[in-house]
Amino acid sequence: MIALAIQFTRKQYVPWAYWLVVVLISAVGTLITDILTDTFGVPVEVSTGIFTFGLDTGRVT
């Protein structure tokens, strides 16, 4: 959340802030998927659908 706050408060592109958020979101997404799959038995296909739906609904048109 702190990295996202830093990224969103920048008035222009700041490479280190952008890439920090990209890496952290990738790691957190992987951890969430692993927890859903390994702990709760959610199939990978279902978690993929959940994340896809979440990304699609967050789209700005």
All heavy atoms as TSV, in Angstrom:
chain	resi	resn	atom	element	x	y	z
A	1	MET	N	N	0.825	-1.184	0.000
A	1	MET	CA	C	0.000	0.000	0.000
A	1	MET	C	C	0.874	1.254	0.000
A	1	MET	O	O	0.523	2.241	-0.639
A	1	MET	CB	C	-0.932	-0.034	1.203
A	1	MET	CG	C	-1.953	-1.182	1.194
A	1	MET	SD	S	-2.968	-1.272	-0.281
A	1	MET	CE	C	-3.962	0.153	-0.113
A	2	ILE	N	N	1.968	1.202	0.713
A	2	ILE	CA	C	2.867	2.358	0.747
A	2	ILE	C	C	3.464	2.611	-0.628
A	2	ILE	O	O	3.522	3.754	-1.091
A	2	ILE	CB	C	3.977	2.159	1.812
A	2	ILE	CG1	C	3.356	2.156	3.209
A	2	ILE	CG2	C	5.037	3.238	1.701
A	2	ILE	CD1	C	4.289	1.714	4.307
A	3	ALA	N	N	3.879	1.537	-1.302
A	3	ALA	CA	C	4.449	1.684	-2.646
A	3	ALA	C	C	3.410	2.244	-3.613
A	3	ALA	O	O	3.734	3.092	-4.455
A	3	ALA	CB	C	4.980	0.343	-3.141
A	4	LEU	N	N	2.167	1.792	-3.513
A	4	LEU	CA	C	1.107	2.330	-4.368
A	4	LEU	C	C	0.865	3.805	-4.074
A	4	LEU	O	O	0.675	4.605	-4.994
A	4	LEU	CB	C	-0.191	1.544	-4.176
A	4	LEU	CG	C	-0.300	0.229	-4.920
A	4	LEU	CD1	C	-1.567	-0.508	-4.487
A	4	LEU	CD2	C	-0.290	0.443	-6.411
A	5	ALA	N	N	0.883	4.174	-2.811
A	5	ALA	CA	C	0.690	5.578	-2.445
A	5	ALA	C	C	1.809	6.437	-3.023
A	5	ALA	O	O	1.548	7.521	-3.556
A	5	ALA	CB	C	0.635	5.717	-0.927
A	6	ILE	N	N	3.030	5.943	-2.947
A	6	ILE	CA	C	4.161	6.681	-3.529
A	6	ILE	C	C	3.958	6.830	-5.028
A	6	ILE	O	O	4.121	7.912	-5.583
A	6	ILE	CB	C	5.495	5.972	-3.219
A	6	ILE	CG1	C	5.809	6.069	-1.724
A	6	ILE	CG2	C	6.633	6.559	-4.050
A	6	ILE	CD1	C	6.961	5.190	-1.277
A	7	GLN	N	N	3.591	5.740	-5.688
A	7	GLN	CA	C	3.400	5.767	-7.143
A	7	GLN	C	C	2.296	6.751	-7.535
A	7	GLN	O	O	2.462	7.541	-8.464
A	7	GLN	CB	C	3.058	4.365	-7.652
A	7	GLN	CG	C	2.648	4.285	-9.102
A	7	GLN	CD	C	3.760	4.639	-10.067
A	7	GLN	OE1	O	4.925	4.569	-9.741
A	7	GLN	NE2	N	3.388	5.026	-11.261
A	8	PHE	N	N	1.184	6.732	-6.845
A	8	PHE	CA	C	0.043	7.571	-7.217
A	8	PHE	C	C	0.241	9.049	-6.882
A	8	PHE	O	O	-0.451	9.899	-7.419
A	8	PHE	CB	C	-1.242	7.058	-6.587
A	8	PHE	CG	C	-1.741	5.783	-7.219
A	8	PHE	CD1	C	-2.250	4.771	-6.428
A	8	PHE	CD2	C	-1.703	5.599	-8.584
A	8	PHE	CE1	C	-2.716	3.594	-7.001
A	8	PHE	CE2	C	-2.162	4.433	-9.173
A	8	PHE	CZ	C	-2.672	3.425	-8.375
A	9	THR	N	N	1.173	9.351	-5.996
A	9	THR	CA	C	1.408	10.756	-5.659
A	9	THR	C	C	2.448	11.418	-6.556
A	9	THR	O	O	2.631	12.626	-6.475
A	9	THR	CB	C	1.836	10.915	-4.185
A	9	THR	OG1	O	3.023	10.159	-3.965
A	9	THR	CG2	C	0.732	10.461	-3.249
A	10	ARG	N	N	3.115	10.642	-7.393
A	10	ARG	CA	C	4.106	11.216	-8.319
A	10	ARG	C	C	3.378	11.957	-9.432
A	10	ARG	O	O	2.395	11.467	-9.982
A	10	ARG	CB	C	5.004	10.154	-8.947
A	10	ARG	CG	C	5.807	9.285	-7.983
A	10	ARG	CD	C	6.742	10.094	-7.143
A	10	ARG	NE	N	6.170	10.140	-5.794
A	10	ARG	CZ	C	6.644	10.856	-4.798
A	10	ARG	NH1	N	7.682	11.612	-4.962
A	10	ARG	NH2	N	6.081	10.825	-3.628
A	11	LYS	N	N	3.856	13.120	-9.778
A	11	LYS	CA	C	3.253	13.916	-10.849
A	11	LYS	C	C	3.732	13.478	-12.232
A	11	LYS	O	O	3.115	13.774	-13.235
A	11	LYS	CB	C	3.590	15.391	-10.658
A	11	LYS	CG	C	3.114	15.933	-9.336
A	11	LYS	CD	C	1.819	16.661	-9.506
A	11	LYS	CE	C	1.473	17.376	-8.224
A	11	LYS	NZ	N	0.262	16.929	-7.631
A	12	GLN	N	N	4.852	12.775	-12.274
A	12	GLN	CA	C	5.393	12.281	-13.534
A	12	GLN	C	C	5.954	10.881	-13.314
A	12	GLN	O	O	6.000	10.391	-12.192
A	12	GLN	CB	C	6.474	13.216	-14.063
A	12	GLN	CG	C	7.658	13.382	-13.125
A	12	GLN	CD	C	8.627	14.435	-13.623
A	12	GLN	OE1	O	8.313	15.190	-14.521
A	12	GLN	NE2	N	9.805	14.485	-13.041
A	13	TYR	N	N	6.373	10.264	-14.403
A	13	TYR	CA	C	6.908	8.901	-14.347
A	13	TYR	C	C	8.208	8.872	-13.550
A	13	TYR	O	O	9.154	9.603	-13.847
A	13	TYR	CB	C	7.145	8.402	-15.777
A	13	TYR	CG	C	7.846	7.069	-15.856
A	13	TYR	CD1	C	7.212	5.907	-15.469
A	13	TYR	CD2	C	9.143	6.978	-16.341
A	13	TYR	CE1	C	7.841	4.681	-15.555
A	13	TYR	CE2	C	9.785	5.756	-16.436
A	13	TYR	CZ	C	9.134	4.614	-16.041
A	13	TYR	OH	O	9.766	3.407	-16.124
A	14	VAL	N	N	8.219	8.044	-12.516
A	14	VAL	CA	C	9.422	7.830	-11.706
A	14	VAL	C	C	9.730	6.337	-11.787
A	14	VAL	O	O	8.997	5.520	-11.214
A	14	VAL	CB	C	9.193	8.272	-10.240
A	14	VAL	CG1	C	10.432	8.023	-9.406
A	14	VAL	CG2	C	8.761	9.727	-10.186
A	15	PRO	N	N	10.779	5.973	-12.541
A	15	PRO	CA	C	11.025	4.544	-12.806
A	15	PRO	C	C	11.091	3.660	-11.564
A	15	PRO	O	O	10.468	2.604	-11.535
A	15	PRO	CB	C	12.373	4.554	-13.549
A	15	PRO	CG	C	12.445	5.896	-14.178
A	15	PRO	CD	C	11.752	6.824	-13.217
A	16	TRP	N	N	11.824	4.076	-10.544
A	16	TRP	CA	C	11.960	3.191	-9.386
A	16	TRP	C	C	10.629	2.968	-8.693
A	16	TRP	O	O	10.346	1.864	-8.222
A	16	TRP	CB	C	13.006	3.723	-8.401
A	16	TRP	CG	C	12.611	4.973	-7.668
A	16	TRP	CD1	C	12.922	6.247	-8.017
A	16	TRP	CD2	C	11.822	5.060	-6.477
A	16	TRP	NE1	N	12.364	7.139	-7.121
A	16	TRP	CE2	C	11.689	6.434	-6.162
A	16	TRP	CE3	C	11.200	4.130	-5.658
A	16	TRP	CZ2	C	10.966	6.879	-5.067
A	16	TRP	CZ3	C	10.485	4.589	-4.560
A	16	TRP	CH2	C	10.372	5.936	-4.273
A	17	ALA	N	N	9.775	3.976	-8.630
A	17	ALA	CA	C	8.465	3.822	-7.978
A	17	ALA	C	C	7.570	2.906	-8.800
A	17	ALA	O	O	6.880	2.032	-8.260
A	17	ALA	CB	C	7.808	5.189	-7.774
A	18	TYR	N	N	7.568	3.106	-10.109
A	18	TYR	CA	C	6.760	2.275	-11.001
A	18	TYR	C	C	7.163	0.805	-10.892
A	18	TYR	O	O	6.320	-0.073	-10.703
A	18	TYR	CB	C	6.910	2.769	-12.438
A	18	TYR	CG	C	6.244	1.865	-13.451
A	18	TYR	CD1	C	4.888	1.963	-13.699
A	18	TYR	CD2	C	6.978	0.904	-14.151
A	18	TYR	CE1	C	4.270	1.146	-14.626
A	18	TYR	CE2	C	6.369	0.079	-15.075
A	18	TYR	CZ	C	5.021	0.207	-15.306
A	18	TYR	OH	O	4.418	-0.619	-16.212
A	19	TRP	N	N	8.462	0.536	-11.024
A	19	TRP	CA	C	8.915	-0.851	-11.023
A	19	TRP	C	C	8.802	-1.501	-9.658
A	19	TRP	O	O	8.593	-2.711	-9.543
A	19	TRP	CB	C	10.332	-0.955	-11.585
A	19	TRP	CG	C	10.287	-0.767	-13.065
A	19	TRP	CD1	C	10.699	0.314	-13.776
A	19	TRP	CD2	C	9.735	-1.681	-14.023
A	19	TRP	NE1	N	10.434	0.126	-15.114
A	19	TRP	CE2	C	9.853	-1.080	-15.301
A	19	TRP	CE3	C	9.145	-2.939	-13.932
A	19	TRP	CZ2	C	9.409	-1.706	-16.453
A	19	TRP	CZ3	C	8.710	-3.560	-15.080
A	19	TRP	CH2	C	8.843	-2.950	-16.325
A	20	LEU	N	N	8.901	-0.715	-8.599
A	20	LEU	CA	C	8.676	-1.261	-7.262
A	20	LEU	C	C	7.252	-1.786	-7.141
A	20	LEU	O	O	7.018	-2.892	-6.652
A	20	LEU	CB	C	8.944	-0.196	-6.192
A	20	LEU	CG	C	8.667	-0.617	-4.753
A	20	LEU	CD1	C	9.565	-1.766	-4.335
A	20	LEU	CD2	C	8.822	0.579	-3.820
A	21	VAL	N	N	6.291	-1.011	-7.620
A	21	VAL	CA	C	4.893	-1.433	-7.583
A	21	VAL	C	C	4.683	-2.671	-8.455
A	21	VAL	O	O	3.993	-3.611	-8.049
A	21	VAL	CB	C	3.962	-0.275	-8.019
A	21	VAL	CG1	C	2.545	-0.772	-8.234
A	21	VAL	CG2	C	3.986	0.833	-6.986
A	22	VAL	N	N	5.274	-2.703	-9.641
A	22	VAL	CA	C	5.132	-3.864	-10.529
A	22	VAL	C	C	5.649	-5.128	-9.851
A	22	VAL	O	O	4.969	-6.165	-9.845
A	22	VAL	CB	C	5.872	-3.622	-11.867
A	22	VAL	CG1	C	5.979	-4.911	-12.676
A	22	VAL	CG2	C	5.182	-2.542	-12.682
A	23	VAL	N	N	6.814	-5.055	-9.254
A	23	VAL	CA	C	7.402	-6.235	-8.599
A	23	VAL	C	C	6.568	-6.669	-7.391
A	23	VAL	O	O	6.290	-7.858	-7.211
A	23	VAL	CB	C	8.863	-5.943	-8.187
A	23	VAL	CG1	C	9.407	-7.029	-7.272
A	23	VAL	CG2	C	9.743	-5.810	-9.426
A	24	LEU	N	N	6.150	-5.709	-6.575
A	24	LEU	CA	C	5.367	-6.055	-5.381
A	24	LEU	C	C	4.005	-6.641	-5.731
A	24	LEU	O	O	3.566	-7.605	-5.098
A	24	LEU	CB	C	5.216	-4.832	-4.472
A	24	LEU	CG	C	6.499	-4.371	-3.789
A	24	LEU	CD1	C	6.256	-3.097	-2.998
A	24	LEU	CD2	C	7.064	-5.461	-2.896
A	25	ILE	N	N	3.334	-6.077	-6.737
A	25	ILE	CA	C	2.041	-6.624	-7.139
A	25	ILE	C	C	2.205	-8.036	-7.694
A	25	ILE	O	O	1.387	-8.918	-7.419
A	25	ILE	CB	C	1.339	-5.691	-8.146
A	25	ILE	CG1	C	0.848	-4.451	-7.418
A	25	ILE	CG2	C	0.188	-6.395	-8.848
A	25	ILE	CD1	C	0.230	-3.398	-8.307
A	26	SER	N	N	3.275	-8.268	-8.437
A	26	SER	CA	C	3.532	-9.612	-8.961
A	26	SER	C	C	3.740	-10.607	-7.825
A	26	SER	O	O	3.186	-11.710	-7.843
A	26	SER	CB	C	4.765	-9.603	-9.861
A	26	SER	OG	O	4.562	-8.783	-10.974
A	27	ALA	N	N	4.537	-10.219	-6.843
A	27	ALA	CA	C	4.817	-11.113	-5.717
A	27	ALA	C	C	3.556	-11.372	-4.888
A	27	ALA	O	O	3.264	-12.516	-4.524
A	27	ALA	CB	C	5.918	-10.525	-4.842
A	28	VAL	N	N	2.807	-10.327	-4.596
A	28	VAL	CA	C	1.593	-10.475	-3.788
A	28	VAL	C	C	0.554	-11.312	-4.533
A	28	VAL	O	O	-0.094	-12.175	-3.942
A	28	VAL	CB	C	1.023	-9.100	-3.385
A	28	VAL	CG1	C	-0.358	-9.227	-2.781
A	28	VAL	CG2	C	1.968	-8.411	-2.417
A	29	GLY	N	N	0.395	-11.074	-5.836
A	29	GLY	CA	C	-0.542	-11.872	-6.629
A	29	GLY	C	C	-0.187	-13.347	-6.609
A	29	GLY	O	O	-1.060	-14.219	-6.489
A	30	THR	N	N	1.103	-13.642	-6.720
A	30	THR	CA	C	1.555	-15.029	-6.667
A	30	THR	C	C	1.280	-15.640	-5.301
A	30	THR	O	O	0.815	-16.785	-5.194
A	30	THR	CB	C	3.059	-15.114	-6.988
A	30	THR	OG1	O	3.268	-14.583	-8.297
A	30	THR	CG2	C	3.561	-16.545	-6.939
A	31	LEU	N	N	1.537	-14.894	-4.246
A	31	LEU	CA	C	1.282	-15.402	-2.894
A	31	LEU	C	C	-0.203	-15.667	-2.665
A	31	LEU	O	O	-0.575	-16.693	-2.070
A	31	LEU	CB	C	1.798	-14.415	-1.850
A	31	LEU	CG	C	3.315	-14.317	-1.721
A	31	LEU	CD1	C	3.696	-13.158	-0.812
A	31	LEU	CD2	C	3.876	-15.624	-1.181
A	32	ILE	N	N	-1.050	-14.755	-3.122
A	32	ILE	CA	C	-2.492	-14.946	-2.963
A	32	ILE	C	C	-2.952	-16.188	-3.716
A	32	ILE	O	O	-3.732	-16.995	-3.194
A	32	ILE	CB	C	-3.264	-13.698	-3.429
A	32	ILE	CG1	C	-3.011	-12.541	-2.465
A	32	ILE	CG2	C	-4.756	-13.987	-3.534
A	32	ILE	CD1	C	-3.532	-11.206	-2.943
A	33	THR	N	N	-2.456	-16.358	-4.940
A	33	THR	CA	C	-2.811	-17.540	-5.722
A	33	THR	C	C	-2.343	-18.817	-5.035
A	33	THR	O	O	-3.079	-19.805	-4.982
A	33	THR	CB	C	-2.210	-17.448	-7.139
A	33	THR	OG1	O	-2.697	-16.261	-7.758
A	33	THR	CG2	C	-2.576	-18.648	-7.980
A	34	ASP	N	N	-1.121	-18.807	-4.509
A	34	ASP	CA	C	-0.602	-19.983	-3.800
A	34	ASP	C	C	-1.453	-20.313	-2.578
A	34	ASP	O	O	-1.750	-21.477	-2.312
A	34	ASP	CB	C	0.849	-19.758	-3.371
A	34	ASP	CG	C	1.821	-19.821	-4.524
A	34	ASP	OD1	O	1.421	-20.268	-5.624
A	34	ASP	OD2	O	2.981	-19.401	-4.348
A	35	ILE	N	N	-1.852	-19.298	-1.828
A	35	ILE	CA	C	-2.688	-19.528	-0.641
A	35	ILE	C	C	-4.041	-20.102	-1.047
A	35	ILE	O	O	-4.530	-21.059	-0.449
A	35	ILE	CB	C	-2.846	-18.228	0.173
A	35	ILE	CG1	C	-1.516	-17.868	0.821
A	35	ILE	CG2	C	-3.949	-18.366	1.214
A	35	ILE	CD1	C	-1.483	-16.475	1.432
A	36	LEU	N	N	-4.654	-19.502	-2.074
A	36	LEU	CA	C	-5.953	-20.010	-2.530
A	36	LEU	C	C	-5.854	-21.462	-2.988
A	36	LEU	O	O	-6.717	-22.287	-2.679
A	36	LEU	CB	C	-6.489	-19.144	-3.677
A	36	LEU	CG	C	-6.993	-17.750	-3.311
A	36	LEU	CD1	C	-7.315	-16.952	-4.571
A	36	LEU	CD2	C	-8.207	-17.843	-2.406
A	37	THR	N	N	-4.798	-21.774	-3.726
A	37	THR	CA	C	-4.642	-23.121	-4.283
A	37	THR	C	C	-4.239	-24.136	-3.220
A	37	THR	O	O	-4.859	-25.188	-3.089
A	37	THR	CB	C	-3.600	-23.112	-5.416
A	37	THR	OG1	O	-4.027	-22.184	-6.411
A	37	THR	CG2	C	-3.441	-24.476	-6.046
A	38	ASP	N	N	-3.195	-23.816	-2.464
A	38	ASP	CA	C	-2.634	-24.788	-1.517
A	38	ASP	C	C	-3.436	-24.923	-0.230
A	38	ASP	O	O	-3.603	-26.025	0.289
A	38	ASP	CB	C	-1.187	-24.415	-1.171
A	38	ASP	CG	C	-0.277	-24.446	-2.390
A	38	ASP	OD1	O	-0.632	-25.097	-3.394
A	38	ASP	OD2	O	0.788	-23.792	-2.342
A	39	THR	N	N	-3.951	-23.835	0.289
A	39	THR	CA	C	-4.650	-23.867	1.577
A	39	THR	C	C	-6.136	-24.159	1.427
A	39	THR	O	O	-6.700	-24.940	2.184
A	39	THR	CB	C	-4.455	-22.530	2.323
A	39	THR	OG1	O	-3.062	-22.270	2.452
A	39	THR	CG2	C	-5.094	-22.576	3.698
A	40	PHE	N	N	-6.756	-23.508	0.434
A	40	PHE	CA	C	-8.204	-23.610	0.305
A	40	PHE	C	C	-8.649	-24.524	-0.830
A	40	PHE	O	O	-9.847	-24.714	-1.033
A	40	PHE	CB	C	-8.813	-22.211	0.132
A	40	PHE	CG	C	-8.567	-21.318	1.313
A	40	PHE	CD1	C	-7.689	-20.256	1.220
A	40	PHE	CD2	C	-9.190	-21.554	2.529
A	40	PHE	CE1	C	-7.443	-19.433	2.307
A	40	PHE	CE2	C	-8.957	-20.744	3.629
A	40	PHE	CZ	C	-8.079	-19.684	3.511
A	41	GLY	N	N	-7.703	-25.063	-1.581
A	41	GLY	CA	C	-8.038	-26.016	-2.637
A	41	GLY	C	C	-8.724	-25.408	-3.846
A	41	GLY	O	O	-9.398	-26.116	-4.602
A	42	VAL	N	N	-8.584	-24.102	-4.031
A	42	VAL	CA	C	-9.193	-23.441	-5.188
A	42	VAL	C	C	-8.362	-23.774	-6.427
A	42	VAL	O	O	-7.148	-23.574	-6.423
A	42	VAL	CB	C	-9.254	-21.903	-4.975
A	42	VAL	CG1	C	-9.800	-21.198	-6.197
A	42	VAL	CG2	C	-10.055	-21.569	-3.738
A	43	PRO	N	N	-8.994	-24.295	-7.478
A	43	PRO	CA	C	-8.231	-24.602	-8.693
A	43	PRO	C	C	-7.615	-23.325	-9.288
A	43	PRO	O	O	-8.185	-22.238	-9.189
A	43	PRO	CB	C	-9.280	-25.172	-9.646
A	43	PRO	CG	C	-10.406	-25.616	-8.781
A	43	PRO	CD	C	-10.396	-24.700	-7.593
A	44	VAL	N	N	-6.452	-23.496	-9.909
A	44	VAL	CA	C	-5.750	-22.362	-10.511
A	44	VAL	C	C	-6.636	-21.673	-11.555
A	44	VAL	O	O	-6.629	-20.445	-11.673
A	44	VAL	CB	C	-4.411	-22.820	-11.137
A	44	VAL	CG1	C	-3.748	-21.688	-11.891
A	44	VAL	CG2	C	-3.483	-23.338	-10.063
A	45	GLU	N	N	-7.419	-22.443	-12.281
A	45	GLU	CA	C	-8.295	-21.860	-13.298
A	45	GLU	C	C	-9.319	-20.906	-12.672
A	45	GLU	O	O	-9.651	-19.875	-13.245
A	45	GLU	CB	C	-9.024	-22.958	-14.081
A	45	GLU	CG	C	-8.123	-23.859	-14.883
A	45	GLU	CD	C	-7.455	-24.963	-14.069
A	45	GLU	OE1	O	-7.790	-25.146	-12.887
A	45	GLU	OE2	O	-6.568	-25.637	-14.630
A	46	VAL	N	N	-9.803	-21.260	-11.494
A	46	VAL	CA	C	-10.793	-20.413	-10.808
A	46	VAL	C	C	-10.131	-19.130	-10.313
A	46	VAL	O	O	-10.672	-18.036	-10.492
A	46	VAL	CB	C	-11.464	-21.177	-9.647
A	46	VAL	CG1	C	-12.345	-20.255	-8.827
A	46	VAL	CG2	C	-12.255	-22.350	-10.183
A	47	SER	N	N	-8.954	-19.247	-9.690
A	47	SER	CA	C	-8.275	-18.040	-9.212
A	47	SER	C	C	-7.882	-17.145	-10.382
A	47	SER	O	O	-7.938	-15.912	-10.271
A	47	SER	CB	C	-7.059	-18.383	-8.352
A	47	SER	OG	O	-6.084	-19.077	-9.087
A	48	THR	N	N	-7.521	-17.737	-11.515
A	48	THR	CA	C	-7.220	-16.946	-12.711
A	48	THR	C	C	-8.454	-16.176	-13.152
A	48	THR	O	O	-8.370	-14.988	-13.481
A	48	THR	CB	C	-6.725	-17.851	-13.857
A	48	THR	OG1	O	-5.549	-18.533	-13.427
A	48	THR	CG2	C	-6.431	-17.050	-15.111
A	49	GLY	N	N	-9.599	-16.826	-13.137
A	49	GLY	CA	C	-10.845	-16.158	-13.495
A	49	GLY	C	C	-11.181	-15.028	-12.545
A	49	GLY	O	O	-11.632	-13.957	-12.966
A	50	ILE	N	N	-10.941	-15.241	-11.255
A	50	ILE	CA	C	-11.205	-14.205	-10.252
A	50	ILE	C	C	-10.327	-12.983	-10.504
A	50	ILE	O	O	-10.804	-11.844	-10.512
A	50	ILE	CB	C	-10.991	-14.753	-8.826
A	50	ILE	CG1	C	-12.057	-15.790	-8.498
A	50	ILE	CG2	C	-10.983	-13.624	-7.796
A	50	ILE	CD1	C	-11.784	-16.594	-7.244
A	51	PHE	N	N	-9.031	-13.215	-10.724
A	51	PHE	CA	C	-8.120	-12.100	-10.984
A	51	PHE	C	C	-8.451	-11.406	-12.298
A	51	PHE	O	O	-8.384	-10.181	-12.400
A	51	PHE	CB	C	-6.663	-12.563	-10.994
A	51	PHE	CG	C	-6.109	-12.815	-9.614
A	51	PHE	CD1	C	-5.624	-14.062	-9.269
A	51	PHE	CD2	C	-6.073	-11.806	-8.671
A	51	PHE	CE1	C	-5.103	-14.292	-8.006
A	51	PHE	CE2	C	-5.556	-12.023	-7.407
A	51	PHE	CZ	C	-5.074	-13.268	-7.074
A	52	THR	N	N	-8.820	-12.175	-13.306
A	52	THR	CA	C	-9.187	-11.587	-14.596
A	52	THR	C	C	-10.422	-10.710	-14.449
A	52	THR	O	O	-10.464	-9.590	-14.967
A	52	THR	CB	C	-9.446	-12.686	-15.642
A	52	THR	OG1	O	-8.261	-13.477	-15.774
A	52	THR	CG2	C	-9.816	-12.106	-16.992
A	53	PHE	N	N	-11.413	-11.195	-13.733
A	53	PHE	CA	C	-12.623	-10.412	-13.485
A	53	PHE	C	C	-12.283	-9.133	-12.724
A	53	PHE	O	O	-12.775	-8.053	-13.036
A	53	PHE	CB	C	-13.651	-11.240	-12.715
A	53	PHE	CG	C	-14.892	-10.475	-12.372
A	53	PHE	CD1	C	-15.858	-10.222	-13.339
A	53	PHE	CD2	C	-15.087	-9.997	-11.084
A	53	PHE	CE1	C	-17.006	-9.506	-13.021
A	53	PHE	CE2	C	-16.238	-9.280	-10.760
A	53	PHE	CZ	C	-17.188	-9.033	-11.730
A	54	GLY	N	N	-11.414	-9.258	-11.717
A	54	GLY	CA	C	-11.013	-8.087	-10.933
A	54	GLY	C	C	-10.303	-7.053	-11.763
A	54	GLY	O	O	-10.532	-5.846	-11.620
A	55	LEU	N	N	-9.441	-7.501	-12.658
A	55	LEU	CA	C	-8.738	-6.566	-13.538
A	55	LEU	C	C	-9.706	-5.922	-14.522
A	55	LEU	O	O	-9.611	-4.734	-14.799
A	55	LEU	CB	C	-7.630	-7.283	-14.308
A	55	LEU	CG	C	-6.399	-7.658	-13.497
A	55	LEU	CD1	C	-5.482	-8.539	-14.335
A	55	LEU	CD2	C	-5.669	-6.426	-13.027
A	56	ASP	N	N	-10.629	-6.710	-15.035
A	56	ASP	CA	C	-11.566	-6.203	-16.041
A	56	ASP	C	C	-12.514	-5.177	-15.426
A	56	ASP	O	O	-12.857	-4.192	-16.059
A	56	ASP	CB	C	-12.343	-7.357	-16.666
A	56	ASP	CG	C	-13.179	-6.911	-17.842
A	56	ASP	OD1	O	-12.621	-6.234	-18.721
A	56	ASP	OD2	O	-14.374	-7.232	-17.864
A	57	THR	N	N	-12.948	-5.398	-14.203
A	57	THR	CA	C	-13.896	-4.469	-13.578
A	57	THR	C	C	-13.215	-3.194	-13.117
A	57	THR	O	O	-13.880	-2.201	-12.883
A	57	THR	CB	C	-14.628	-5.114	-12.391
A	57	THR	OG1	O	-13.660	-5.557	-11.434
A	57	THR	CG2	C	-15.500	-6.259	-12.842
A	58	GLY	N	N	-11.906	-3.218	-13.000
A	58	GLY	CA	C	-11.181	-2.027	-12.592
A	58	GLY	C	C	-10.792	-1.142	-13.760
A	58	GLY	O	O	-10.156	-0.114	-13.596
A	59	ARG	N	N	-11.196	-1.522	-14.946
A	59	ARG	CA	C	-10.817	-0.819	-16.165
A	59	ARG	C	C	-11.533	0.535	-16.263
A	59	ARG	O	O	-12.704	0.658	-15.961
A	59	ARG	CB	C	-11.191	-1.700	-17.364
A	59	ARG	CG	C	-10.780	-1.186	-18.682
A	59	ARG	CD	C	-11.088	-2.189	-19.744
A	59	ARG	NE	N	-12.454	-2.669	-19.601
A	59	ARG	CZ	C	-13.009	-3.540	-20.411
A	59	ARG	NH1	N	-12.323	-4.056	-21.402
A	59	ARG	NH2	N	-14.249	-3.928	-20.234
A	60	VAL	N	N	-10.789	1.530	-16.692
A	60	VAL	CA	C	-11.348	2.854	-16.907
A	60	VAL	C	C	-11.677	2.993	-18.386
A	60	VAL	O	O	-10.837	2.754	-19.234
A	60	VAL	CB	C	-10.345	3.958	-16.482
A	60	VAL	CG1	C	-10.901	5.339	-16.807
A	60	VAL	CG2	C	-9.995	3.826	-15.034
A	61	THR	N	N	-12.923	3.367	-18.692
A	61	THR	CA	C	-13.306	3.499	-20.097
A	61	THR	C	C	-13.574	4.936	-20.459
A	61	THR	O	O	-13.806	5.781	-19.683
A	61	THR	CB	C	-14.572	2.671	-20.398
A	61	THR	OG1	O	-15.607	3.052	-19.511
A	61	THR	CG2	C	-14.285	1.199	-20.259
